[in-house]
Amino acid sequence: MIEALRNDEIVNKIGGRFKLCALIQHRLREITIDGARPLVERAGRTDLEIVVEEIMQDKIEVRWVDATDETAKE
C-alpha cells in the first residue's frame, strides 16, 4: 500500500476521493497506454507510485472543464 494514500493529505490536496480516483486513473492511462513520460524519477517504483508522487509534488493537478463552456473546448 502506498503510504500517501493512507492519510487524508492527498485527498484534501485534490478535493475529494472521487476526484483523486479520477485523476489517478487518467494519469495511469497516460503513462501506461499513451506512453507519457513520468514527471518524477522512476527509481524502481510502480506506475501507481509514480502517479501518487507526481500528485504529492504538485506536478499534476485536477483541471475540470465545463462541457457547456464553449471557450473551454480549445
Backbone bond lengths (Angstrom), bond angles and torsions (degrees), N, CA, C in turn:
res aa  C-N    CA-C-N  psi(-1)  N-CA   C-N-CA  omega(-1)  CA-C   N-CA-C  phi
1 M - - - 1.456 - - 1.531 109.14 -
2 I 1.265 116.96 139.34 1.452 122.02 179.73 1.527 108.21 -80.79
3 E 1.316 115.82 125.52 1.466 121.48 -174.57 1.526 112.54 -58.35
4 A 1.326 118.32 -37.46 1.465 120.93 -177.81 1.527 112.03 -62.52
5 L 1.334 117.20 -25.69 1.466 120.22 -179.60 1.529 112.25 -82.21
6 R 1.328 117.52 -9.49 1.461 121.07 -178.95 1.521 113.11 -81.29
7 N 1.323 117.41 -23.15 1.464 118.56 178.68 1.525 109.96 -110.41
8 D 1.301 115.53 172.92 1.461 119.87 -174.55 1.527 113.83 -89.07
9 E 1.325 118.19 1.06 1.463 120.19 -178.18 1.525 111.72 -58.95
10 I 1.312 116.82 -47.09 1.465 120.35 -178.58 1.528 111.03 -69.32
11 V 1.330 117.13 -34.98 1.466 121.02 177.81 1.520 110.10 -65.33
12 N 1.329 117.03 -45.07 1.463 121.35 179.19 1.524 111.63 -67.22
13 K 1.319 117.02 -33.97 1.469 121.57 179.51 1.526 110.79 -61.73
14 I 1.331 116.47 -38.66 1.465 121.36 -176.56 1.527 111.57 -90.15
15 G 1.328 117.35 -30.75 1.457 119.11 177.73 1.517 113.81 110.69
16 G 1.310 117.56 19.54 1.457 120.44 176.88 1.518 112.21 139.86
17 R 1.318 114.90 158.39 1.464 120.51 -177.53 1.526 112.12 -67.40
18 F 1.330 117.68 -37.53 1.459 119.71 179.41 1.524 110.89 -63.96
19 K 1.327 116.52 -45.74 1.466 120.38 179.11 1.522 111.01 -63.55
20 L 1.339 116.19 -39.64 1.458 120.56 178.04 1.522 110.55 -61.87
21 C 1.316 116.34 -46.20 1.466 120.99 179.99 1.528 110.61 -61.64
22 A 1.324 116.96 -43.40 1.463 120.97 -179.88 1.523 110.88 -64.85
23 L 1.335 117.35 -40.77 1.459 120.91 179.91 1.529 111.06 -66.43
24 I 1.324 116.67 -44.05 1.463 120.68 178.63 1.525 110.04 -61.27
25 Q 1.317 116.52 -46.11 1.466 120.76 -179.10 1.530 110.91 -61.37
26 H 1.322 116.66 -44.23 1.459 120.99 -179.01 1.532 110.96 -63.49
27 R 1.320 115.92 -46.18 1.465 119.82 -177.91 1.529 111.68 -69.08
28 L 1.329 117.00 -37.99 1.467 119.74 176.40 1.523 111.02 -60.43
29 R 1.334 116.37 -40.44 1.459 120.20 177.86 1.532 110.37 -63.34
30 E 1.330 116.74 -41.50 1.464 119.82 178.73 1.532 111.31 -60.54
31 I 1.324 116.44 -42.46 1.461 120.08 -177.00 1.523 111.56 -74.99
32 T 1.336 117.52 -47.75 1.461 119.98 -172.51 1.523 114.01 -81.21
33 I 1.314 117.56 -39.04 1.466 119.96 -175.17 1.527 111.94 -98.73
34 D 1.329 116.22 -46.72 1.461 119.86 -175.72 1.526 113.16 -82.27
35 G 1.321 117.75 -12.47 1.454 120.99 177.43 1.519 115.42 79.73
36 A 1.329 117.39 22.36 1.466 120.38 178.04 1.524 109.59 -66.28
37 R 1.308 115.64 148.10 1.460 120.44 178.73 1.526 109.80 -84.17
38 P 1.328 116.73 140.38 1.468 119.68 175.49 1.526 110.68 -62.91
39 L 1.317 116.06 147.64 1.459 121.81 -179.52 1.525 112.34 -91.66
40 V 1.323 116.96 -0.52 1.463 123.29 175.03 1.521 107.48 -130.04
41 E 1.318 116.08 163.88 1.462 120.72 179.08 1.522 110.85 -64.79
42 R 1.312 117.06 136.23 1.459 121.44 -178.64 1.522 111.43 -68.14
43 A 1.292 118.23 -50.04 1.468 124.28 176.11 1.531 112.58 46.66
44 G 1.329 117.35 41.58 1.462 121.53 176.18 1.519 115.02 75.99
45 R 1.317 117.59 11.40 1.463 120.84 -178.80 1.522 111.07 -88.43
46 T 1.334 115.53 157.00 1.460 121.23 176.94 1.523 109.44 -74.39
47 D 1.327 115.83 167.33 1.469 120.28 177.96 1.526 111.29 -60.37
48 L 1.329 117.73 -40.28 1.462 120.68 178.75 1.525 110.62 -63.35
49 E 1.305 117.65 -42.36 1.469 120.56 178.15 1.527 110.82 -63.31
50 I 1.313 116.59 -36.99 1.467 121.35 177.42 1.524 110.32 -62.66
51 V 1.331 116.83 -46.77 1.468 121.26 -178.45 1.528 110.42 -62.87
52 V 1.312 117.50 -44.52 1.462 120.56 179.41 1.526 110.07 -61.68
53 E 1.322 117.42 -41.61 1.468 120.78 178.71 1.528 110.83 -65.32
54 E 1.321 117.78 -38.93 1.467 120.73 176.73 1.528 110.55 -60.77
55 I 1.314 116.81 -40.40 1.465 120.69 179.08 1.525 110.00 -66.99
56 M 1.327 116.71 -46.63 1.462 120.50 -177.58 1.526 111.96 -64.01
57 Q 1.319 117.62 -30.08 1.467 121.70 178.64 1.531 112.27 -91.30
58 D 1.322 117.35 8.75 1.473 122.63 -179.77 1.521 113.08 58.27
59 K 1.325 116.34 31.99 1.467 120.88 176.18 1.526 111.10 -80.54
60 I 1.336 116.13 -27.84 1.466 120.90 175.40 1.519 107.89 -131.28
61 E 1.304 116.07 156.37 1.461 121.27 -179.80 1.518 109.40 -149.83
62 V 1.316 115.19 165.87 1.457 121.42 178.37 1.520 108.57 -79.30
63 R 1.317 115.24 133.39 1.465 120.57 175.23 1.517 106.72 -133.76
64 W 1.318 116.02 102.07 1.459 120.77 -178.38 1.516 109.05 -91.36
65 V 1.304 115.53 136.58 1.457 121.90 -179.15 1.511 108.63 -113.96
66 D 1.312 116.00 130.34 1.457 121.87 176.97 1.525 107.99 -77.24
67 A 1.309 116.65 117.00 1.470 121.58 -176.49 1.520 112.45 -63.81
68 T 1.322 118.02 -19.69 1.461 120.55 179.97 1.529 111.97 -89.55
69 D 1.315 117.51 -7.80 1.465 121.78 -179.46 1.521 109.62 -86.99
70 E 1.299 117.53 110.29 1.464 122.44 -177.65 1.524 112.50 -65.56
71 T 1.325 118.94 -29.88 1.466 120.81 -178.63 1.520 111.21 -75.44
72 A 1.328 119.17 -18.57 1.466 122.60 -177.46 1.522 112.30 -83.77
73 K 1.307 118.85 -4.45 1.460 121.86 -174.78 1.518 113.00 -89.22
74 E 1.299 118.67 17.16 1.468 121.69 -179.08 1.483 111.30 -83.39
